[in-house]
Amino acid sequence: MLMFNRVSECYRVEIPLDLPPGAKFIYHARNSMGFGSVPPLVTAWFGESEFSSEDVVVVGDDEAHVYLLVGALTAWRSMTFFKVIRRGGRFHSIEVKQPDIRDGDEPEEIVLLRGDDWRELLVEYAERVARATGADRVRKPETTVTGYCSWYYYFENVTEKDFRENIQAIRANTESTYQSAVIQIDDGYQRFHGDWLERRLDWPSPLPETARMITEAHRQAGIWIMPFVAATTSQVFREHPDWFVREADGTPGVSRGWSDPPSNLWACLDMTIPELREHIASVFKAFVAWGFTYFKMDGLGFGLMQGRRADPMATPVSAFQQGMRAIRQAVPQATLLGCSGPFMPCLGHVDMCRIGADTYASTRRIEQSFHELGGRWWMFDRYFRADPDVVVVRQDRAEQTLGASRISALAAVMTGTALTSDHLETLSRERLELLERSAALHLKDVRPLEWAKDAWLCRFSGTLDGRRAVALFNTTDEDQTCTCSELGFDGPVHERLQPRGALESSFTLAAHDAMLVCEG
């Protein structure tokens, strides 16, 4: 029987471990999108004594096939952090910390799972979290989500002329099987962050007119918004300084965001204020009245700022939850995509969620983004429809190789989300066909096929149209020789991404490239 030892002023317990002497396996996680410098599977070496993880951690012996998972089931008031502690060359304990749980507060529930396959433990954990948070009741799309957003081609310099040009290109793209179901305006339309209903001066047409143009093209109109922050230059910041999380001296707390001046300093809205929640709800309702029903909600992590809130009993996480509930209740039928925020407090509120950082048109950045999503495979369609960020296949305004474009496309196949910012009129036939396949193919029930500790996960099995398939990624500088038998195939196989047709029993996967191998 495991005994929990309370050790500090916030909620902190220590779980003793009793694993085989050879146990060195660790799966560690991060609680939000973003690049990690260390692969998710690592080996505990003799000289190392502590390893950190967020939300969940798995430790064990991959030779004896003995694993223990410890994970948080909820994040109503606090995130959960883990520290794996080694003593004398062996796993000693796991320290659990919930920094916003104080004496007398009910801690977030922790689950312990044992088994002989770390992958199945993560699947079971994800399903339990989904039930505990209500994420299992959120509708999952039946088909791959396709769409266009303006950011990764124009970034914040997008103009209304650029956007209209792309809408026309999408409408004219009748001969292609890639049909953008969503057309979304990204960052750049607004005057200042926080004044979301006020468009920039060089966006001359009213936003309802833009939405109408999208819906008349029989697409879902989408828009970018950061609901939990406002720039210090915004009207809402000037007129309602009492709406913001405050420092000890009573002034609004300010963080430096990623935007250029004058919208580079961001203040965190205090979602415990009923009047403010009504204001945010009214913004979303106004957008819906104008025709926008798809919302990319960015910068969510900035809503967790520490500081003084109107409700002294609130924590950053519980305030975040209040804001997310207010938005979901205001627009219950809209599609909500969470971005740049913590995963668990978003569960049950969002339909989709970004699971990696921005993907730019460069081979290195595409591969980094793939590494992030590859480590979070167990979230796919259990937590939400995972968004790997846009598919980048274009040859203009781009630095990535065609092989890297295939990596980007295969990431979309793995998740069932194939959004793009590429200008369809500039794509070569070969690259347009790759974009089409990213939307037409969906690998389901994804699992890592094989793995090596201290290396990124790069081989995943699943089913494609009811048949067994394997997604192969090579993010190294060397070509790789693969055999059908090592991938678990005992009959004819075909390559579906490039496509290369029937494969021999042994084949080559080029450096910085990807393949999708399917039986039959």
Helices and strands as residue ranges (DSSP letters): E 5-6, E 11-16, E 25-28, E 41-43, E 50-54, E 56-61, E 66-72, E 81-87, E 90-98, E 110-115, H 118-133, G 135-137, E 145-149, H 151-154, G 155-157, H 160-172, E 182-185, H 207-216, E 220-225, E 229-231, H 235-239, G 241-243, E 254-256, E 265-268, H 274-290, E 292-297, G 300-304, H 316-330, E 335-338, H 343-346, E 352-354, H 363-374, G 377-379, E 385-387, H 402-415, E 417-420, G 424-426, H 429-440, E 444-448, E 459-464, E 467-474, E 480-483, E 493-495, E 501-502, E 506-509, E 513-519
